Amino acid sequence: MTTSGLATPVAPRSIGRTIRAYIALTKPRVLELLLVTTVPVMILAQGGLPNLWLVLATVLGGSMSAGSAAAFNMYLDRDIDAHMQRTVNRPLVTGEVSPRGALVFAWTLAAASTIWLWVTTNWLAATLSASAIFFYVVIYTMILKRRTEQNIVWGGIAGCFPVVIGWTAVTGSLAWTPVILFALVFLWTPPHYWPLSMKYKDQYDGVDVPMLGATRSGSQVGLQVILYAWATVACSLLLVPVAQMGLVYTVSALVFGGWFIYESHRLYNRAVRGTEPAPMRVFHASITYLTLLFVAIAIDPLLPF
């Protein structure tokens, strides 16, 4: 209040600030993972470099789709986001974006991404994109997330769709190769996310979200991470005979996979000994592992060996 009793005028938000707030709704860091998994699969499906316009169209449509799912997620989770330190700066919590604005934005991106992919790629890619949004929003966020500690296992299926969308955008059909890649990302998701939930155990407990890392002991979580890490690496090696992968991918899958397994065992061993398990080390290692593996997927078809 001013000395005259009148409220101090609030400066209007700049256009740039508003745009940044809406971009934050799309979880840009997640979109980076979308690029890492989609483009290499398109190269693999083509057996070389695909049409640049098709790549750009697929990436744009996929980004809008993933951004829509993220915006729906923030809209539905705004109540718990306000009570978790890692999410208190999200736009709906800070008031940078209104709930109505976020919902309209999410629906707009969902419709635009589906129509865009249908027009620029094919109906199958567009249908898979819409299915990914539905799975993440309804199956994971609305049904599983607050009810079961296995939420990220089945909810993580939404993150597997970009690989099949990339494949179908090029080929217009499905095959065993994208199915294996789908399974690879599915198996990778729990050992990627559970260490993060260990790090923020108290915060998940505070909002009654039963993430496995928050409901089980460090040794129990570590054992689950080991099992899924081994399964992920085994699944990655299935690509060698099925997709006829060459030397670059084979060596990469073995070397990077071995490192990922090592870090998983390290997490478990430290938890069993009662020392700080350093879960974020595994979290970041899992991202690096998947990135390097998909870089190998992109490079391998371009080489004669």
C-alpha positions, 0 to 999 in steps of 0.5 A: 500500500502507498501512504495515500492508501492506494494499492501500488500498481503491479508491473505487467509481465513482459511478453518474453517472461510470459513466453518463457513461462509457457516454455517451462510448462513443456519441461524442455529438459525432457524434450532433449531426451526426445531428440536423442531417441527420435532422430537416431531411430529415423536414421536406423529406419532409413538405413542412412540419412532420412529426408531433412524435412521429414526429420524436422517435421517429426521432431517438431510434432513430437516436441509439441506432443511431449510438451502437451503431456508435460503441461497437462502433468503440471496442471494436474500436479500443481497441488503437490508441486507447491509442496516439493522443493524441486517443483516449487518454481514451476509456472503454475506454482509461482503464478506465472501461468494460470491453471486455465491458461495451462490447460488451454495451452496443453489442449492446443499443443495436443491437437496441433501435434496430432494434426501436424504429424498426420499431415506431415508424416502419416496417420500411424505416427500421429495416432502413436503421438496421441496415445503417448499423451493419453498414457502419460496424462491419464494412465500415469498422472491421473491413475498410477502416480499417487496410487502405486510405487510401480507408477514409473514402471508402467507410466514410463511407457509414455516415454517409449513412444518417441522411438516408434513414432520416429520409426513409423514416420519413416516407414509407415509401419512397425517391425521388431526393431522399434519394438525392441527399442520400445522395450529398451526405453521401458526397461531403462526408465525405472533405473533412471528415475528411481535414483532421483526419487531416492534423492527426493525421498522426503519430498515425495513422502511429504506429498504422499506420492509412493515413488519406490525410492521413497517407500523402500530402503536404499538397498531394496531400491538399489537391487531393483536398479541393478535388475533393470539395468541388466535387463536394459543392457540385455535388451540393447544387445537384441538389436545386434541380430534383429537390426543387423547392427555393426561393430560401432553399435555392438561395442558401444552397447557392451562398453556403455552398458557395462558402465551403466551396470557398474554404476548400478552395482555401486549404488547398491553396494554403498546402500548395503554398507550404510554409506551415502549411496549418491543416487544422482550419480546413477541418475546422470549416468543413466542419461549419459548411457542412453544418449551415447547408445542412441548416438551409436544407433545413429552412426552405425547405419552410416558406416560400412562395418 
